[in-house]
């Protein structure tokens, strides 16, 4: 694992989809789970840092794409952690509907999961008081209909999921073919620029920790957010 700030780490060596872990007094919180093969690597890195699987108390899901929930069934089984997501993404996570795709895709692939239970539904503005001193859920649809970002206002840390990619070092829009509504996603970017974060943790790409708010505002202006 790589430390971002004290108590916040990102996992290393995952093939696709970045995942994060937050350390609190009552245990650990994961944000996203990467692809199916990532689960054992996540637990191995936690163990190397001195954490047993049972230390993971909750798993927050930004959105239900395979590179963010692929290891969720494995990690649920091993950790017994609670899973939290938006209501729209819970429908997909629990296997009640297929992963939504862009309507203009000529032959969109159909991806439907066997189903993993979601324990708590998060709405826009909900605050998880016990996570990172108060982690706020922000509704940021577009890439996925129920996409959530997470914001810690005192530490000024933003987890933006796939609203914005960082590949390799520059911010960019998520891939259009995998984004349900790009115009809505750009509006969500506009909402995030108002936060003025010091740190942005992306679903794809390394966290941004320098000149962050300025870079985010510049990117927002570039894409018309």
N, C-alpha and C positions, 0 to 999 in steps of 0.2 A: 504494500500500500504506500501511497505517496501523500504526505501531509500537505494540506492547503493552508489551513490555519490550525491552531491547537483545537483538538476535538473534532476536526473535519478532515476526512481523507477520501481519496479516490483510489479505486482498485487499478492495478496495472496489468498489462498483458492480455486484456480481453480483446477478442477479435473485432467485435462490433457492438456499439451501444455502451456508453460509459455509465458506470454505477458509482454511487457514493455511500459513505457510512459516516454517521454522526454519533459521537460518544456523549452520553449523558449519564447522570447519576443512577438512573434506573435501568440502564442498558443501552443497546444500540438501535439506531434507526437506519435502515437502508433506503436509498432513493433509487428506484429501478433495479433491474436484475440482469440486464444484458441478454445475450442469446442463450440457447439451451445448454451449450457446452460450458458456460461460464460458472455455473453453480458451484462445482467442486473447487474451482480456482478461487472463488470468493471466500468459501469456507477455509481453504488453506491459508489464504492471506490473513483472514481474521485470526486463525489459530496461531500463526507466526507472530501476531501482535499480542497474543495472550488472551484471546477471546474464544470461549466455547460457542458452539452454534446456538445454544439456548440463551446467550446474551442478547441475541437479536430479538427485540420486542415488537417491532413494527416494520412494515415494508410499505413505503409510499410509492405509488405508481403515477408517473406523469401522464402516460397514455399507453394504450394496449397494442402497440406494434410488436412484432416478434423479437426485435432487438432490444426491447425494454421489459418484456414479460416472459421471455423464453425460459429463464431459469426459475420463474416464480413457483411452479409446482414442486420442484426439487427443494427449493429453499423453504417453502411452507412446510414440507414434510420434515425437514431436518431441524428447523428452528422453532416451529409452532408459533411463529410470529403472526400478529394481526396484519391484515392487508387493508390498505386505505386507498381509495381512488374516487374520482367523480362518478356520478350516477351513470352518465353516458358510457364511460369507459368500463364500468362494472358490468354492463350488459355484455360486452365483448369478452372481458376476463372470465366471466362465469359461463361462457359458451352459449349464451342465449341468442347471440347474433354474430355474424361474420364481421371481420375487420372492415370498416367502411373504406371505400376507395373513391377516387376522383371520378365523377360521373362521366367525364369526357374520355376516360381510358377506353380504348376500343374493346379490349377483352380483359377487364380487371381480374386479377387472380382472386380466388375465393379462399380466404384463410379463416377457419373457425376452430377454436380451441376446445379440447375436451371439457374444460371448465375448472376454474379454481375459485373457491369462495372468497368474496370480499366482505370483510367484517365491519367496515365503517365507510359511509359515504361522506365525501368532503364537498362542500359548496364554496362558492366564491366568498372570500373574506373569513372563512373559518380559520381559527388559530389553534395550533397544537401547542398548548402551554408548556408541556413537559419536554418538548423537542427543541434543543438549541436555544433555550430561553424564550421560546415563542416563535414558531414557524407558521407563517401565514400562507394559506392556499389562495392562488390567484387564477381565475378562469381565463385561459388563453387559447381559445379554440382556433381552428384553421387547419393546422397540420393533421390533427385528429379532432373530431367533433367535441369531445369532452376533455381536451388537453388541459392539464393543470401545471402551473409553475409554482415554485415555493420561494418565499421571501422572508429573510430575517432582517428586520429594519435596524436594530441596534448594531449588528455586525456588518450590515449592508451587503449581505451575501444573497445572490439570486441564483436559483436553480431553474434554468429556462427550458429544460427538456429539449425538444426538437423545434421549438419556435424559431430558434436561430442555430445554425451550425457554425463551427469554427474549423475550416479545412484549408490548408494546414494551420495557418496562423491568422487568417483573415475571416471575419464574420461573413456569412452568406445565408441566403434563404435555404430552407429545406428543399430536398429534391421535389420537383413539381409533380412527378408521376406518383409520388407517395403521399402527396398533400391533398386533402379532400377539398379545401377551399383556400387558395393562396391569398385572395383579397382579405378574407377574414384573418388569416395568419398575419398579414401585414398590419392590420388593425391591432392585433394582439402585441406586435412589436412596439407599436406606438404606446400602448399601455405600459409596457415594461420600461421604455425610455424615461418615463416620468419618475421612476424609482431612484435614479442616480446611484446605481450600485458601485461598490468598490471591488467586488469580486463577482464574476459570472461563471457558473458551473454549467457547461453545455452537455447535452446528450451525446454529441459527437464533437470531439476536439478537446484540447487541453483547456483548463480554466484560464480565464483572463484576469490578471491581477494588477495591471499597470495602466494608468490613464483610462480606466474602464468606463466611467460615466461619459467621458468625452467621446470615446470610441463608439459607444452604443448610440449616443445621440447622432453622431455622424453617419452611422450605418442606417439608423432610422430615417434620416433625411434622404439618404441615397435611394432607399427603396420606397419612399413616399409614405412612410408610416405617420 
